Amino acid sequence: MHSPREIRRRIKSVTSTAQITKAMQMVAASKMRKAQQAALNGRPFAALLYRFQRKATTQAVDFSHPLLEVREVRKRAVILIGGDKGLCGALNSNLFRLASQFDPQSTVFITAGRRAAQFVARTRRQLVAEFEYGDSPRYAEAKAIAACARDLFLKGEVDQVQVVSTRFINTLSQEPLCVDFLPVGAIKGLKLPGVPSEEELAANTAEYLFEPDPEAFLGYLLSHYLNIYIYQVLLNAKASEQSARMVAMKNATDNANTLIKDLTLEYNKLRQGKITTELLEIVSGQLGAN
C-alpha cells in the first residue's frame, strides 16, 4: 500500500500533467477550427476542377499529353504527407501502416512533414525529396511538391505517383487513404460530390470545343490541377492532425482528472484510517489506565 506522502506526490504530478494537456487541447482546438474551415472551403473548388479535368480529358480524343501516359509500373513514387508533431493519437501510426505496404525495392518517397521523413529514414526506404508545410498550408508549398513529383514522372524515373495522406471527415474521424496522382486520370476509391462516374463519362457523347486548342488548354489545366490536388491534400492532412491532437489531449486531460479523483479518494481513505487507528490507540490507553 502506498503511503499518504507518495499519493500526494503523485496527485501533484498528475495535476501538472493535466494542466499541460489542457493547455495543449485549447491550442489544438483553436488551430483545428481554422484548419477544418480551410479544408472544407476548398473542397467544392477541388471537386469542380476534378470534374472539369475528367470531362475535358475524356472528351479530347485526339489529344495526348505526357502527364496522361499510362505505363507499366516498374518504379513507383509515393507522396507521403504526415504530421509535424506527435501527440495526435493513432493518426500517424495508421498513416505509416498504410505506407509500409509499398515494396521498398520499387518505391521512392517524397515526404511532407517531419514525422513522414522520420518514418522513411527509420524504415530505411529511399527518400528523393523532403518538404515542410506549416499550420496553414500555402499554395506555394503544394506547388513545389507537385512539381517534384511531376518532374520524376516526366523524366521517366517513375512510372506512377500515388499520394498517401489522411482525409479529414470530421473532428472524431480521419481516414488514411492512398489515391492516384500521376498519370492524370480518375481518382479510384474516392467519390467526390457532383462528379460523374466513369461510366457516365464514357456514355456522354457530347462534343467540346477547345479554345485556342486542346493542347494549349489542357496543358495549362493539367499543371494547375495537380497543384490544387496537392494543396487540398495538405489542407485535409493539417485539419486531420489538429483534430486528432485536440481529441487526444482532451482524452488525456479527462483521464488525468479521473486519476486525480481516484488518488484523492485513496488518500482520504488512508488518512481516515490513520486517524481512526490513532483514536483507537488513545481510547485503549485510557481504558487501560482506568
JOJO-V837344 format. One record per pair of residues at least 4 apart in sequence whose ideal C-beta (glycine too) atoms are under 7 Angstrom apart, sorted by the first residue. I is the first residue (numbers start at 1). J is the second residue. If there is no record, write none. Layout:
# JOJO-V837344
i = {I,I}
j = {J,J}
This chain:
# JOJO-V837344
i = {2,2,4,4,4,4,5,6,7,7,7,7,7,8,8,9,10,10,11,11,11,11,11,12,13,14,14,14,14,14,15,15,16,17,17,18,18,18,18,18,19,20,21,21,21,21,21,22,22,23,24,24,24,25,25,25,25,25,26,27,28,28,28,28,28,29,29,31,31,31,32,32,32,32,33,34,35,35,35,35,36,36,36,36,37,38,38,39,39,39,39,42,42,42,43,44,45,46,46,46,47,47,47,47,47,48,49,49,49,50,50,50,50,51,51,51,52,53,53,53,53,54,54,54,54,55,55,56,56,56,56,57,57,57,58,59,59,60,60,60,63,63,63,64,65,65,65,66,67,67,67,67,68,68,69,70,71,72,73,73,74,74,75,75,75,75,76,76,76,76,76,76,76,77,77,77,77,77,77,78,78,78,78,78,78,79,79,79,79,79,79,80,80,80,80,80,80,81,81,81,81,81,81,81,81,82,82,82,82,82,82,83,83,83,83,83,83,84,84,84,86,86,87,87,87,88,88,88,88,88,89,89,89,90,91,91,91,91,91,91,92,92,93,94,94,95,95,95,95,96,96,98,98,98,99,99,100,102,103,104,108,108,108,109,109,109,109,109,110,110,110,110,110,111,111,111,111,111,111,112,112,112,112,112,113,114,115,116,117,117,117,118,119,120,120,121,129,131,131,131,133,133,133,135,137,137,137,137,137,137,139,139,140,141,141,142,142,142,142,142,143,143,144,145,145,146,146,146,146,147,148,149,149,149,149,150,150,150,151,152,152,153,153,153,160,161,161,162,162,162,162,163,163,163,164,165,165,165,166,166,166,166,166,166,167,167,167,167,168,168,168,168,168,169,169,169,171,171,172,174,174,174,177,179,179,179,180,180,180,181,184,186,196,196,198,199,200,210,210,212,213,214,215,216,217,218,219,220,221,222,223,224,225,226,227,228,229,230,231,232,233,234,235,236,237,238,239,240,241,242,243,244,245,246,247,248,249,250,251,252,253,254,255,256,257,258,259,260,261,262,263,264,265,266,267,268,269,270,271,272,273,274,275,276,277,278,279,280,281,282,283,284,285,286}
j = {6,7,8,267,270,271,9,10,11,263,266,267,270,12,267,13,14,263,15,260,263,264,267,16,17,18,256,259,260,263,19,260,20,21,256,22,253,256,257,260,23,24,25,249,252,253,256,26,253,27,28,87,249,29,246,249,250,253,30,31,32,242,245,246,249,33,246,35,135,242,36,242,243,246,37,38,39,238,239,242,40,168,239,243,41,42,235,168,235,236,239,46,232,235,47,48,49,50,228,232,51,192,193,194,195,52,53,225,228,54,187,192,195,55,194,195,56,57,184,221,225,58,186,195,201,59,201,60,208,218,221,68,184,218,201,207,208,210,214,218,214,215,218,68,218,219,222,154,182,183,184,222,183,184,183,183,159,159,159,160,106,159,106,157,158,159,102,106,107,158,159,160,162,108,110,149,152,158,161,99,102,107,109,162,164,110,145,149,161,163,181,99,109,111,116,120,164,112,113,116,163,165,233,234,237,92,95,113,115,116,119,88,91,92,113,115,241,113,114,115,92,115,245,248,249,92,241,244,245,248,244,247,248,94,95,166,174,240,241,244,96,115,97,98,176,99,164,166,176,100,119,164,176,178,119,164,123,107,107,125,126,128,158,120,125,126,127,128,128,129,145,148,149,116,117,120,127,130,131,116,131,133,145,234,133,118,119,120,121,127,130,122,123,125,127,127,148,141,144,145,137,141,234,238,141,142,231,234,235,238,143,231,144,145,234,146,227,230,231,234,147,227,148,149,230,150,226,227,230,151,152,153,161,181,182,154,182,226,155,157,158,158,161,182,182,181,182,178,179,180,181,179,181,233,178,233,236,237,174,175,176,236,237,240,174,175,177,236,174,236,239,240,243,173,174,175,243,247,247,240,243,244,189,187,189,190,185,187,188,229,222,198,200,201,202,203,204,214,217,216,217,218,219,220,221,222,223,224,225,226,227,228,229,230,231,232,233,234,235,236,237,238,239,240,241,242,243,244,245,246,247,248,249,250,251,252,253,254,255,256,257,258,259,260,261,262,263,264,265,266,267,268,269,270,271,272,273,274,275,276,277,278,279,280,281,282,283,284,285,286,287,288,289,290}
